[in-house]
């Protein structure tokens, strides 16, 4: 069974890629991911804030006053968990490339375009096979228009593309008013791949203590339906590679996304929940499903259920929407 695929011009042994997570902090763990069958690894993100501030200055402000009053004692995490400076990140890229036989994709988490050109170039020099731009921008100002938000993304991408020759992927938000148009703009601006979608973590409220608290909830297979829909819509309508992320937990999940048109399926929550070895399980499940369906290769299966095979995609979506609602009203269950 040939599971090989192409992603941003990188030839991969399978579509199973380890996406950014705590597992990509440590070389030994990344080796375990490779041994289990990960075709590539996307490193944990280097944040813009880590670039903008000198690490020693940041340490000073994290430490200053932490013992002065009780409320501050546990406000910040310990420094080793919080501070990973750009120099350390670049060194880690080099170590990963020397030790691994799979592509290493660096990840930049940005909100502006300042400073990125220099560090993107240094990441390439350190040995990164590609870059993934993880753009987190929450516009709370009602005066900021949708066009301005889109332009921030395009500016960051163009700045990075001008600085490197390696492929660059953009991890998209699902909240653009026109996802298809934004995807088109990003590809026109130079994106070699689109990663669908960035899974923003929502804060929660502790009612008893009147506090806003971060709450990280791992995905389930149900979460892959959003990237599945849009990958199926975009397949064949863009020259960029398409990566699915969110909700890939089983071989069946991965097969679904590839049938929709994904070149790769990125895994995070499933690996955090089950460990690096889970990649081998997912690959075995994929192979069994493909053999049962008599597919000989991943390329043969890719995009068979995409919108490219639908004459009127918009009408198809509308009809499917009505059918879903009517089936619930008629029977009380979704059939």
DRENNUMAR-532566 format. One line per field, with one value per residue: residue number from 1; x, y, z of N, C-alpha, C, O, CB in turn; residue in three letters. Coordinates in steps of 0.1 Angstrom, whole numbers. Glycine has a CB too. Layout:
n (NUM ...) .
nxx (X ...) .
nyy (Y ...) .
nzz (Z ...) .
caxx (X ...) .
cayy (Y ...) .
cazz (Z ...) .
cxx (X ...) .
cyy (Y ...) .
czz (Z ...) .
oxx (X ...) .
oyy (Y ...) .
ozz (Z ...) .
cbxx (X ...) .
cbyy (Y ...) .
cbzz (Z ...) .
res (ALA ...) .
***
This chain:
n (1 2 3 4 5 6 7 8 9 10 11 12 13 14 15 16 17 18 19 20 21 22 23 24 25 26 27 28 29 30 31 32 33 34 35 36 37 38 39 40 41 42 43 44 45 46 47 48 49 50 51 52 53 54 55 56 57 58 59 60 61 62 63 64 65 66 67 68 69 70 71 72 73 74 75 76 77 78 79 80 81 82 83 84 85 86 87 88 89 90 91 92 93 94 95 96 97 98 99 100 101 102 103 104 105 106 107 108 109 110 111 112 113 114 115 116 117 118 119 120 121 122 123 124 125 126 127 128 129 130 131 132 133 134 135 136 137 138 139 140 141 142 143 144 145 146 147 148 149 150 151 152 153 154 155 156 157 158 159 160 161 162 163 164 165 166 167 168 169 170 171 172 173 174 175 176 177 178 179 180 181 182 183 184 185 186 187 188 189 190 191 192 193 194 195 196 197 198 199 200 201 202 203 204 205 206 207 208 209 210 211 212 213 214 215 216 217 218 219 220 221 222 223 224 225 226 227 228 229 230 231 232 233 234 235 236 237 238 239 240 241 242 243 244 245 246 247 248 249 250 251 252 253 254 255 256 257 258 259 260 261 262 263 264 265 266 267 268 269 270 271 272 273 274 275 276 277 278 279 280 281 282 283 284 285 286 287 288 289 290 291 292 293 294 295 296 297 298 299 300 301 302 303 304 305 306 307 308 309 310 311 312 313 314 315 316 317 318 319 320 321 322 323 324 325 326 327 328 329 330 331 332 333 334 335) .
nxx (8 7 12 23 27 25 36 36 57 74 82 65 63 38 5 4 11 28 15 21 28 32 47 66 86 108 136 139 112 102 117 105 80 87 97 73 60 54 53 64 73 58 72 69 55 74 69 59 62 83 104 105 113 141 154 166 157 129 129 136 114 94 102 104 89 75 75 64 38 10 -8 7 24 20 14 28 41 68 100 115 94 82 98 113 137 145 171 175 155 163 186 175 161 183 193 172 171 195 193 170 152 131 111 114 94 93 76 59 44 24 15 20 39 65 99 99 110 139 141 128 144 167 157 155 182 190 181 155 129 107 82 56 31 15 -10 -22 -47 -68 -93 -105 -112 -138 -136 -118 -117 -129 -114 -90 -81 -77 -56 -35 -28 -20 2 20 26 37 59 74 77 93 117 127 134 124 94 63 37 3 -15 -48 -76 -109 -127 -130 -149 -153 -141 -132 -124 -104 -86 -78 -66 -44 -30 -24 -7 15 14 24 10 -21 -33 -59 -80 -69 -72 -85 -82 -107 -113 -126 -150 -147 -172 -176 -152 -150 -133 -114 -105 -80 -88 -81 -92 -91 -94 -120 -130 -153 -147 -134 -151 -154 -128 -130 -152 -143 -119 -127 -142 -122 -104 -88 -93 -73 -38 -22 -10 -30 -37 -51 -62 -72 -92 -83 -81 -83 -77 -99 -107 -86 -87 -111 -105 -86 -100 -116 -98 -74 -39 -22 -27 -29 -19 -26 -42 -49 -24 -15 -33 -30 -3 29 31 7 4 13 -8 -29 -20 -20 -47 -56 -45 -58 -84 -82 -73 -95 -113 -101 -82 -51 -32 -25 -28 -46 -69 -73 -93 -116 -142 -146 -156 -150 -160 -186 -212 -226 -215 -224 -252 -254 -244 -265 -287 -279 -279 -306 -316 -305 -316 -343 -344 -339 -362 -382 -377 -366 -340 -307 -302) .
nyy (-12 21 49 73 109 143 173 207 204 188 154 130 101 93 106 114 136 151 177 210 208 201 177 181 195 182 163 135 126 134 118 94 99 99 72 59 64 90 113 138 165 192 218 231 264 294 323 356 375 364 369 397 406 408 380 380 404 399 378 393 410 390 379 401 413 391 378 396 400 379 372 372 350 326 335 336 310 287 297 280 267 288 305 304 313 329 321 296 282 282 267 243 236 229 207 189 185 173 149 136 118 128 155 187 211 244 266 297 320 346 381 405 420 428 422 396 388 386 365 344 339 330 307 291 290 275 251 243 226 237 264 272 294 306 325 345 366 386 406 430 456 475 492 482 468 440 438 450 431 409 419 421 394 389 407 397 372 379 393 372 354 369 367 341 310 285 264 279 276 286 287 288 308 298 319 339 360 352 324 310 331 343 322 321 347 344 323 336 355 340 317 284 263 256 254 239 239 268 262 279 285 288 310 303 309 311 309 309 319 342 346 347 320 301 274 244 222 191 179 160 133 144 170 172 178 204 213 193 199 224 218 200 217 235 218 212 238 254 261 255 233 213 210 192 198 193 171 146 115 88 61 61 87 101 90 100 128 128 118 140 157 164 168 162 150 164 157 162 164 137 124 136 125 97 91 91 67 62 70 49 31 45 46 19 14 31 18 -7 1 12 -10 -26 -11 -13 5 14 33 64 87 79 78 104 133 122 125 152 187 191 172 178 193 217 231 250 247 220 221 236 220 197 208 214 189 177 191 185 158 155 167 151 125 126 119 121 109) .
nzz (0 -10 8 4 0 -12 1 1 -18 -5 -2 14 35 44 50 77 100 127 146 160 194 230 227 208 219 229 219 222 224 200 184 190 179 152 149 153 130 120 94 91 113 129 146 180 186 180 196 187 208 222 205 204 228 249 263 289 299 299 318 341 345 349 373 390 419 425 449 466 474 484 463 440 439 425 400 376 354 361 350 331 318 306 292 262 243 211 202 214 202 175 178 185 162 145 160 158 130 125 139 129 103 90 75 91 103 111 133 135 156 152 154 141 115 121 125 117 93 96 115 103 82 96 107 84 78 100 94 90 71 62 68 91 95 122 128 152 159 176 170 190 188 176 155 138 106 86 63 71 89 73 57 76 79 52 49 69 58 32 41 53 32 14 27 28 11 14 16 27 50 58 87 89 101 110 109 90 69 43 36 13 -4 11 13 -14 -16 1 -12 -36 -25 -19 -3 2 13 29 61 77 104 124 157 179 214 239 266 299 325 360 381 409 420 406 383 353 334 317 295 283 259 247 213 196 174 162 157 133 112 103 91 72 55 43 32 13 -3 -12 -26 -56 -65 -58 -59 -38 -13 9 42 69 101 135 151 141 149 144 120 102 104 92 66 57 56 36 15 11 2 14 16 37 71 102 135 169 195 197 200 223 240 237 233 215 201 190 164 148 151 139 113 106 107 87 64 65 59 34 19 21 6 -18 -27 -41 -36 -19 -34 -54 -39 -30 -27 -38 -28 -29 -36 -62 -77 -79 -97 -90 -64 -44 -45 -38 -11 1 -3 11 37 41 40 62 84 80 83 109 121 112 122 146 151 136 105) .
caxx (0 15 6 31 20 34 31 45 68 81 77 63 60 24 -1 3 21 27 14 27 23 43 55 76 96 119 141 136 98 101 123 94 70 93 97 59 55 52 60 70 69 58 77 61 56 81 60 64 66 96 114 105 119 153 151 170 147 117 130 136 100 87 107 102 77 67 75 61 25 6 -15 16 33 18 7 35 47 82 107 118 82 76 107 121 142 148 184 173 146 171 195 166 159 195 194 162 175 207 189 158 152 118 112 112 87 93 63 60 31 26 3 24 50 78 109 98 119 152 141 124 157 175 151 159 196 192 178 140 125 95 77 42 27 3 -13 -33 -51 -82 -96 -115 -116 -149 -132 -110 -126 -125 -104 -77 -77 -71 -44 -25 -24 -12 14 29 30 46 72 82 81 104 130 131 132 117 80 56 22 -4 -26 -59 -87 -122 -137 -131 -163 -153 -129 -127 -117 -92 -77 -73 -57 -32 -22 -19 4 26 13 26 0 -31 -36 -73 -80 -63 -82 -83 -87 -115 -113 -138 -153 -149 -183 -174 -141 -150 -120 -114 -94 -77 -92 -77 -101 -86 -104 -125 -133 -164 -141 -128 -161 -152 -118 -134 -160 -136 -109 -135 -146 -110 -96 -89 -95 -61 -26 -15 -12 -41 -34 -62 -59 -84 -101 -78 -78 -84 -75 -111 -107 -76 -92 -122 -99 -79 -111 -121 -88 -62 -26 -17 -36 -20 -24 -21 -49 -49 -11 -14 -41 -26 11 35 29 -7 5 14 -22 -37 -15 -25 -62 -58 -41 -68 -96 -79 -73 -109 -119 -94 -73 -37 -24 -32 -31 -58 -81 -73 -102 -127 -154 -145 -166 -146 -168 -200 -214 -230 -212 -233 -265 -252 -244 -278 -296 -275 -283 -320 -319 -301 -326 -356 -343 -341 -376 -391 -375 -360 -326 -301 -300) .
cayy (0 33 60 85 121 155 185 219 200 178 141 123 86 91 119 115 146 156 191 216 204 198 166 186 203 173 155 121 124 136 105 84 102 94 58 54 66 104 116 151 171 207 222 240 277 305 334 370 381 359 376 411 410 402 369 384 415 392 371 403 414 379 377 413 415 378 374 408 399 365 370 371 339 316 340 332 296 287 302 270 264 299 313 297 324 325 314 282 276 280 255 231 232 223 194 180 181 163 136 130 116 133 170 195 224 254 273 311 324 361 391 416 416 433 413 382 384 381 352 334 335 323 293 284 287 265 238 240 223 246 272 273 307 305 340 347 380 387 421 434 470 475 501 474 462 427 440 452 418 401 425 417 381 390 414 388 361 384 396 360 348 376 364 327 302 272 265 285 273 295 281 297 309 295 329 349 361 344 315 307 342 345 312 326 358 338 316 347 362 331 305 271 254 261 245 242 253 271 259 289 281 298 310 300 318 305 317 310 328 355 347 342 310 294 260 237 210 183 177 147 131 153 183 172 181 218 212 184 207 234 211 194 229 241 209 214 252 262 254 252 220 214 202 191 197 192 159 134 106 74 59 65 102 104 86 110 140 126 117 153 164 168 162 157 152 167 152 167 159 122 120 139 116 83 89 91 54 61 72 36 25 52 42 5 15 36 8 -17 6 14 -23 -31 -4 -16 15 10 44 76 96 74 81 118 141 115 131 167 194 192 162 183 204 230 230 258 241 208 224 241 208 189 216 212 174 174 196 178 144 156 170 139 112 129 116 124 97) .
cazz (0 -11 15 2 -4 -14 9 -2 -25 3 -4 27 34 46 53 91 105 141 146 172 207 239 223 199 226 233 208 224 221 185 178 192 168 139 150 152 116 117 82 94 125 130 159 188 180 185 196 184 220 225 196 206 241 253 273 303 303 302 331 351 348 354 387 398 427 426 463 474 480 482 450 429 441 415 388 364 355 362 338 321 310 299 283 252 235 197 200 218 192 164 181 185 148 141 166 152 116 125 145 124 89 84 75 103 99 121 135 139 161 150 153 133 106 125 130 113 82 101 122 93 74 105 108 72 79 110 88 88 58 58 79 93 101 130 130 162 160 180 169 199 185 166 144 129 96 82 53 78 95 62 53 85 75 39 52 75 48 22 47 55 19 9 34 27 -1 17 16 38 51 67 95 87 110 104 112 79 64 31 37 0 -9 19 8 -27 -14 7 -22 -45 -18 -19 6 -4 19 38 72 81 108 136 167 190 227 245 281 307 337 373 387 423 423 398 376 339 335 305 296 271 257 235 203 193 160 157 153 119 101 98 81 61 46 36 23 1 -12 -18 -34 -71 -67 -53 -62 -26 -6 19 54 78 115 144 151 134 160 139 106 95 104 82 53 54 52 23 4 9 -6 22 13 50 82 113 147 182 207 198 204 237 248 236 232 202 194 184 150 142 151 129 100 104 104 73 55 64 53 19 13 20 -5 -30 -32 -41 -32 -13 -45 -60 -31 -27 -34 -45 -23 -29 -44 -76 -84 -78 -107 -84 -50 -35 -44 -31 3 5 -3 23 49 43 43 76 93 78 88 124 125 108 129 160 151 123 97) .
cxx (9 7 13 23 30 28 41 58 77 74 77 59 45 18 -1 15 18 26 20 20 34 52 66 87 109 123 138 121 96 107 112 83 75 93 83 53 52 60 67 66 69 62 67 64 66 72 66 69 80 107 116 113 131 150 154 161 134 118 130 122 91 90 103 89 70 66 70 47 19 0 -5 25 32 12 14 40 62 89 110 106 77 85 115 125 144 161 182 165 154 180 187 163 171 196 184 166 186 202 178 159 139 119 108 106 87 80 65 46 32 13 7 35 64 87 109 107 132 151 136 136 166 170 155 174 199 188 164 137 114 91 62 39 14 -1 -25 -36 -65 -86 -108 -120 -126 -146 -123 -119 -120 -114 -90 -72 -70 -58 -32 -19 -15 1 25 35 40 59 81 86 92 118 135 128 125 102 74 41 16 -15 -38 -69 -100 -132 -137 -145 -164 -140 -123 -119 -104 -81 -70 -63 -44 -23 -16 -7 16 25 15 16 -9 -34 -50 -77 -72 -74 -79 -89 -94 -114 -126 -139 -155 -159 -180 -163 -140 -137 -122 -102 -92 -82 -90 -85 -95 -98 -109 -127 -143 -158 -135 -138 -159 -140 -122 -142 -152 -125 -116 -139 -134 -102 -99 -91 -84 -49 -18 -19 -23 -38 -47 -57 -71 -92 -96 -73 -77 -80 -87 -111 -97 -80 -102 -115 -92 -89 -116 -111 -75 -50 -20 -28 -27 -27 -18 -28 -48 -35 -9 -22 -36 -11 16 32 16 -6 6 0 -30 -33 -20 -40 -64 -55 -52 -80 -94 -78 -87 -116 -112 -87 -59 -28 -32 -37 -44 -71 -83 -84 -114 -141 -154 -155 -162 -154 -183 -202 -217 -228 -221 -247 -265 -252 -257 -288 -292 -279 -298 -323 -315 -311 -339 -356 -344 -355 -385 -389 -370 -346 -320 -298 -290) .
cyy (12 45 73 97 132 166 196 215 190 164 134 109 83 105 122 124 150 171 197 212 203 187 170 194 195 164 140 117 125 123 94 86 96 79 52 56 80 107 129 156 186 210 230 254 286 317 347 377 376 365 390 415 402 392 374 395 409 385 381 407 403 377 389 413 402 374 386 407 385 363 367 358 329 321 336 317 298 291 291 266 275 306 303 308 319 318 299 275 273 268 242 226 224 209 184 176 171 150 129 128 121 148 176 208 233 261 287 315 340 368 403 411 420 422 399 378 379 367 341 329 327 309 285 280 276 251 234 237 232 254 271 286 305 319 341 362 381 402 425 449 470 483 493 466 448 428 442 439 409 406 422 404 381 396 405 378 367 388 383 354 356 373 350 321 289 275 271 281 283 287 291 297 305 307 341 349 353 336 312 319 345 335 316 337 353 331 326 354 353 319 293 260 262 251 248 233 255 269 268 284 292 298 307 309 309 313 319 320 340 357 341 332 303 279 253 224 203 180 162 145 140 166 183 176 195 218 203 191 216 229 206 205 234 232 211 229 260 254 250 238 223 205 203 190 199 180 147 125 91 73 63 80 107 101 96 123 139 125 131 161 168 161 156 159 153 163 158 161 144 117 124 130 101 80 89 78 53 63 59 29 32 48 28 5 20 25 -3 -12 8 0 -29 -24 -5 -4 10 21 55 85 92 77 96 126 135 120 146 174 195 182 166 194 217 228 237 252 228 211 228 229 199 195 213 198 171 179 189 164 144 158 158 127 115 125 119 111 99) .
czz (0 -4 13 -3 -6 -7 7 -10 -17 1 9 25 37 49 68 96 119 141 159 184 217 235 214 205 228 222 210 221 206 178 179 182 155 138 148 138 112 104 82 107 124 145 167 183 187 185 194 197 225 217 200 218 244 264 287 308 307 316 343 355 353 369 396 406 429 440 472 480 475 468 438 429 430 402 375 365 357 349 328 313 302 289 274 242 220 195 204 208 180 166 181 171 143 147 160 138 116 130 137 109 82 84 88 99 112 122 141 144 161 151 145 124 110 130 124 101 86 107 113 86 83 107 96 73 89 105 86 73 53 70 79 101 109 135 140 164 163 180 178 196 174 154 134 119 93 72 60 84 85 58 63 82 62 41 58 66 38 28 49 41 12 15 33 13 1 17 29 38 60 74 96 99 103 105 101 73 51 31 23 -6 -2 15 -5 -25 -8 -3 -32 -38 -16 -10 -2 1 28 48 78 93 121 147 180 203 234 260 287 319 349 380 402 427 415 390 362 339 321 306 283 270 245 226 203 178 154 152 139 108 95 88 69 51 37 27 11 -8 -19 -28 -49 -74 -63 -57 -50 -21 5 30 64 92 124 141 143 145 155 125 97 94 92 68 49 49 39 12 1 1 2 17 26 60 95 126 159 193 208 203 219 246 248 235 218 194 187 169 142 141 140 115 96 100 90 63 53 57 38 12 11 9 -18 -36 -31 -36 -26 -24 -52 -53 -29 -35 -40 -40 -22 -37 -59 -84 -84 -88 -101 -69 -41 -34 -36 -16 8 6 9 36 52 46 57 86 92 84 103 128 122 117 144 161 137 117 86) .
oxx (17 -2 10 13 41 16 52 68 87 62 87 52 40 26 -6 26 7 36 23 8 46 63 76 95 120 115 134 119 88 101 111 78 67 89 81 42 46 72 76 56 78 55 58 75 68 68 78 79 87 119 127 118 131 142 146 158 128 108 124 118 81 81 101 78 60 57 70 44 22 2 -9 32 42 7 8 43 67 84 108 108 69 80 123 118 145 161 187 167 152 182 192 163 169 200 188 164 186 208 176 167 137 127 99 113 81 73 71 36 38 2 -2 40 74 83 118 111 137 160 140 138 172 178 158 177 208 192 161 141 112 96 56 44 4 5 -36 -27 -74 -82 -120 -130 -123 -153 -121 -127 -109 -105 -80 -60 -60 -49 -21 -7 -5 11 36 47 50 69 93 98 100 128 146 120 121 98 79 35 23 -23 -37 -71 -101 -143 -143 -151 -175 -130 -111 -108 -94 -70 -58 -53 -33 -11 -5 3 26 35 8 14 -6 -37 -51 -77 -69 -85 -72 -101 -90 -114 -137 -129 -164 -156 -183 -165 -130 -131 -130 -91 -102 -81 -95 -84 -95 -109 -103 -125 -143 -165 -132 -134 -162 -143 -118 -140 -153 -122 -110 -140 -135 -95 -110 -91 -84 -49 -8 -29 -24 -36 -52 -48 -80 -98 -104 -62 -71 -79 -85 -115 -101 -78 -102 -119 -92 -87 -121 -114 -67 -50 -13 -36 -19 -38 -6 -22 -47 -35 -3 -18 -37 -7 8 30 14 -15 0 -3 -37 -41 -24 -44 -73 -63 -55 -86 -102 -83 -90 -125 -116 -85 -55 -16 -44 -47 -51 -81 -94 -84 -122 -151 -161 -163 -170 -155 -191 -194 -212 -237 -225 -252 -274 -258 -261 -295 -301 -283 -302 -332 -323 -315 -346 -366 -349 -360 -394 -399 -371 -339 -328 -291 -287) .
oyy (14 50 83 95 131 169 196 221 185 163 132 105 73 115 133 120 152 178 189 213 204 186 163 200 200 157 133 107 117 119 86 76 91 73 41 51 82 105 132 151 192 206 237 257 285 321 350 383 384 366 395 426 390 396 372 395 413 386 378 407 405 373 387 413 402 366 385 414 380 352 361 355 323 314 332 313 309 288 294 263 274 311 294 311 307 309 291 264 262 259 232 214 214 199 173 164 162 140 117 135 118 154 171 216 229 262 288 314 345 363 411 400 417 414 391 367 369 359 329 317 318 299 273 269 268 241 223 244 233 251 270 288 302 324 338 369 378 409 423 453 465 483 499 458 444 419 436 437 403 398 421 402 375 392 404 375 361 386 384 350 349 376 347 326 282 286 269 283 289 280 301 286 307 305 351 338 348 341 312 317 348 338 314 337 358 333 325 358 357 312 290 250 272 239 259 221 245 275 264 279 303 287 307 316 300 324 330 328 348 367 333 336 301 273 257 215 209 179 154 155 143 173 194 177 197 223 206 190 216 234 207 203 238 236 212 232 273 241 243 233 234 193 214 183 207 178 139 126 83 83 69 85 115 109 100 128 148 130 133 171 175 149 145 168 144 166 160 154 139 107 117 127 94 69 86 79 44 59 57 23 25 46 25 -2 16 24 -7 -19 4 -1 -35 -30 1 -3 4 18 56 91 100 79 100 126 141 119 151 167 199 184 158 204 227 225 232 251 225 204 224 228 193 188 210 195 163 171 186 159 135 152 156 121 106 128 120 102 89) .
ozz (9 -10 19 -10 -1 -8 12 -8 -23 3 16 16 33 50 72 97 123 137 168 186 213 240 213 199 229 215 200 215 201 168 170 176 147 128 142 135 101 104 74 113 119 154 161 178 200 174 197 196 231 221 200 219 242 273 297 320 317 324 353 367 360 377 408 399 436 444 484 490 465 462 428 419 426 394 366 377 356 338 316 301 293 279 279 233 218 186 196 205 174 157 176 168 136 139 157 134 107 125 139 102 70 91 95 91 122 111 152 136 170 149 142 125 103 138 127 100 81 104 114 83 78 109 97 70 88 111 82 64 40 81 69 112 103 145 136 169 155 189 174 202 163 144 123 124 95 71 56 84 87 55 58 82 61 35 54 65 35 21 46 40 5 9 36 6 -8 18 39 28 69 67 103 106 91 101 104 73 48 27 21 -12 -8 14 -7 -32 -13 -3 -36 -45 -11 -8 -12 -5 33 45 83 91 128 146 189 203 235 266 280 322 349 386 407 436 416 391 359 342 314 317 272 279 234 230 210 171 142 144 134 97 84 77 58 39 25 17 0 -20 -31 -36 -53 -86 -63 -57 -51 -23 10 29 66 95 120 131 140 151 162 118 86 83 84 59 37 38 30 1 -10 -5 -4 14 25 59 98 128 160 201 219 210 227 257 258 235 209 182 179 162 132 131 133 106 85 91 83 53 42 49 30 1 1 2 -28 -48 -21 -32 -28 -23 -57 -59 -26 -47 -47 -48 -13 -45 -67 -96 -87 -88 -105 -61 -30 -23 -29 -8 19 16 15 45 63 55 63 95 102 89 109 138 130 121 152 171 127 122 79) .
cbxx (-10 17 6 43 8 36 29 48 77 81 85 53 68 21 -15 3 21 38 -1 27 15 37 46 71 91 115 156 139 89 108 136 89 67 107 103 50 43 55 50 66 79 43 91 64 43 95 53 53 56 96 109 91 109 164 157 184 146 113 144 144 94 90 121 104 68 74 88 62 15 -4 -24 26 30 10 8 47 43 88 120 124 71 73 117 114 154 148 195 166 135 179 201 153 156 207 192 148 179 218 184 146 153 106 102 125 73 105 53 65 27 32 -1 28 47 76 108 84 121 157 132 113 164 177 136 156 204 184 185 132 121 83 82 36 26 6 -16 -29 -47 -84 -100 -110 -103 -162 -125 -100 -127 -137 -107 -80 -89 -81 -45 -31 -36 -21 12 22 17 39 69 73 68 102 127 123 145 122 73 58 21 -10 -21 -67 -88 -128 -134 -120 -167 -154 -133 -138 -126 -95 -84 -85 -63 -35 -31 -30 -1 38 -1 40 7 -44 -25 -83 -94 -58 -81 -89 -75 -130 -108 -138 -164 -136 -196 -171 -128 -153 -109 -112 -97 -63 -108 -61 -116 -80 -98 -139 -136 -174 -131 -122 -175 -149 -105 -142 -171 -131 -101 -147 -152 -101 -100 -100 -108 -62 -17 -19 1 -55 -22 -71 -48 -93 -114 -66 -89 -97 -72 -124 -103 -62 -98 -130 -90 -70 -122 -124 -94 -65 -16 -4 -45 -17 -22 -24 -63 -51 0 -19 -56 -33 15 49 31 -16 18 23 -28 -36 0 -23 -69 -48 -28 -72 -99 -65 -64 -116 -120 -103 -75 -33 -15 -23 -19 -57 -79 -60 -96 -126 -158 -131 -168 -131 -166 -203 -225 -245 -198 -234 -271 -239 -234 -284 -295 -260 -280 -328 -310 -287 -329 -360 -330 -332 -381 -388 -365 -368 -324 -288 -313) .
cbyy (0 37 57 83 125 158 181 226 212 182 133 131 79 81 120 102 159 150 195 232 190 196 156 193 207 165 157 117 134 148 101 85 117 99 53 61 58 114 116 161 166 212 229 238 284 307 335 378 379 343 375 416 408 412 356 388 425 383 364 415 420 366 374 425 424 367 370 420 410 361 381 383 332 305 356 341 288 273 309 257 259 310 321 285 330 338 320 282 286 292 257 233 244 231 195 188 194 169 139 139 101 129 174 197 221 264 265 320 318 363 395 428 421 444 412 379 397 391 352 339 348 330 294 293 300 268 227 252 208 238 286 260 318 295 347 340 387 381 424 433 478 479 513 465 470 420 451 463 411 401 440 417 372 397 426 381 356 397 402 350 349 391 367 319 300 267 252 301 259 307 277 294 323 283 335 346 376 353 302 303 355 345 299 330 368 329 306 357 367 339 306 266 243 266 245 240 258 286 244 303 276 295 324 285 327 303 310 296 320 367 338 353 299 294 260 234 214 170 180 144 117 155 187 159 179 228 208 172 215 245 200 187 240 246 195 206 256 264 263 263 214 211 207 179 207 205 164 137 107 67 45 60 108 97 72 113 145 113 108 160 176 165 173 163 139 182 137 183 163 116 127 154 116 77 77 93 43 72 81 27 28 67 42 -4 24 48 1 -21 20 21 -33 -28 11 -23 28 5 49 83 97 58 74 124 150 100 124 172 208 188 149 187 200 233 234 272 238 201 236 251 200 187 231 216 166 181 211 178 137 167 182 135 104 122 101 133 90) .
cbzz (12 -26 30 -7 5 -29 24 11 -29 19 -15 35 45 58 48 98 95 150 144 170 206 253 216 187 240 245 207 239 228 180 185 206 168 137 163 162 114 128 70 82 137 126 158 203 180 178 210 177 231 224 182 206 253 257 270 303 293 291 331 347 336 346 387 390 420 418 468 466 475 492 447 428 454 420 389 361 343 367 342 327 320 310 292 245 240 189 209 232 189 160 195 193 139 144 181 151 108 135 159 126 87 92 64 112 94 120 144 129 175 137 167 142 92 135 145 108 73 111 134 84 70 118 110 60 83 122 96 93 57 53 78 100 91 143 117 176 146 194 154 213 181 172 149 136 84 75 44 89 102 50 52 100 73 29 60 87 41 16 61 63 9 10 49 38 -9 31 13 38 57 59 109 75 116 111 125 68 61 18 44 -10 -8 34 7 -36 -5 19 -30 -48 -4 -15 13 -2 27 31 83 69 109 136 172 187 236 241 285 311 335 380 385 429 421 406 383 328 345 301 299 271 256 240 189 201 157 168 163 116 107 110 87 67 54 45 31 6 -3 -8 -30 -76 -61 -38 -71 -15 1 13 62 75 119 142 145 124 170 142 103 102 117 85 53 66 62 24 9 22 -12 37 7 54 84 113 148 182 206 184 196 239 242 224 240 202 203 190 146 149 165 130 99 116 115 71 59 79 58 18 22 33 -1 -40 -23 -55 -44 -3 -55 -62 -18 -28 -44 -43 -10 -33 -38 -77 -79 -64 -116 -87 -48 -40 -58 -35 5 -5 -16 22 47 30 33 79 90 63 83 129 116 94 122 170 154 125 92) .
res (UNK UNK UNK UNK UNK UNK UNK UNK UNK UNK UNK UNK UNK UNK UNK UNK UNK UNK UNK UNK UNK UNK UNK UNK UNK UNK UNK UNK UNK UNK UNK UNK UNK UNK UNK UNK UNK UNK UNK UNK UNK UNK UNK UNK UNK UNK UNK UNK UNK UNK UNK UNK UNK UNK UNK UNK UNK UNK UNK UNK UNK UNK UNK UNK UNK UNK UNK UNK UNK UNK UNK UNK UNK UNK UNK UNK UNK UNK UNK UNK UNK UNK UNK UNK UNK UNK UNK UNK UNK UNK UNK UNK UNK UNK UNK UNK UNK UNK UNK UNK UNK UNK UNK UNK UNK UNK UNK UNK UNK UNK UNK UNK UNK UNK UNK UNK UNK UNK UNK UNK UNK UNK UNK UNK UNK UNK UNK UNK UNK UNK UNK UNK UNK UNK UNK UNK UNK UNK UNK UNK UNK UNK UNK UNK UNK UNK UNK UNK UNK UNK UNK UNK UNK UNK UNK UNK UNK UNK UNK UNK UNK UNK UNK UNK UNK UNK UNK UNK UNK UNK UNK UNK UNK UNK UNK UNK UNK UNK UNK UNK UNK UNK UNK UNK UNK UNK UNK UNK UNK UNK UNK UNK UNK UNK UNK UNK UNK UNK UNK UNK UNK UNK UNK UNK UNK UNK UNK UNK UNK UNK UNK UNK UNK UNK UNK UNK UNK UNK UNK UNK UNK UNK UNK UNK UNK UNK UNK UNK UNK UNK UNK UNK UNK UNK UNK UNK UNK UNK UNK UNK UNK UNK UNK UNK UNK UNK UNK UNK UNK UNK UNK UNK UNK UNK UNK UNK UNK UNK UNK UNK UNK UNK UNK UNK UNK UNK UNK UNK UNK UNK UNK UNK UNK UNK UNK UNK UNK UNK UNK UNK UNK UNK UNK UNK UNK UNK UNK UNK UNK UNK UNK UNK UNK UNK UNK UNK UNK UNK UNK UNK UNK UNK UNK UNK UNK UNK UNK UNK UNK UNK UNK UNK UNK UNK UNK UNK UNK UNK UNK UNK UNK UNK UNK UNK UNK UNK UNK UNK UNK UNK UNK UNK UNK UNK UNK) .
***
